[in-house]
Amino acid sequence: MAESGKAEVSADAVPATVRGAGGLVALEGAVAVTVAIVLVVRGLLGHDQSQASGYGTAAWFGILGGAVLAAGIGLLLGHRWGRAIAVIAQVLLLPVVWSLLTDSHQPVYGGLLGVVVVAALILLFVPSSTRWMAREYGAE
């Protein structure tokens, strides 16, 4: 009986891979929210906004970054809903990585972002993560 109790507890445990992905996704979201704050501060300090709207870009980064940050925190806390947002964010960041590596001539930033994005995707789709996610739907 004690063994079945252990099996139930371990079956409900959040895999380290999910928590690792949550940490990476939360980091991405935190960076985006930080960029939003910097853009608002720059706008308030009177920096030139004739080329692009700092406030509009800040709103974009704040909303999307906030959602990604929430998804990462959700995964860290073991909430399955965070995985969908995290996967979509990683897939949408892949073209950004490519652009940084090629057209933007920013290989350092592209390489760093690429490592984070690919690592998060791998952690989100390894068997332990998919089994954990499938348990919500009664799959074993």
Buried (B, 14 or more C-beta within 10 A) or exposed (E): EEEEEEEEEEEEEBBEBBBBBBBBBBBBBBBBBEBBEEBBEBBEEEEEBEEEEBBEBBBBBBEBBBBBBBBBBBBBEBBBEBBEBBBEBBEEBBEBBEEBBEEEEBEEEBEEBBEBBBBBBBBBBBEEBBEBBEEEEEEE
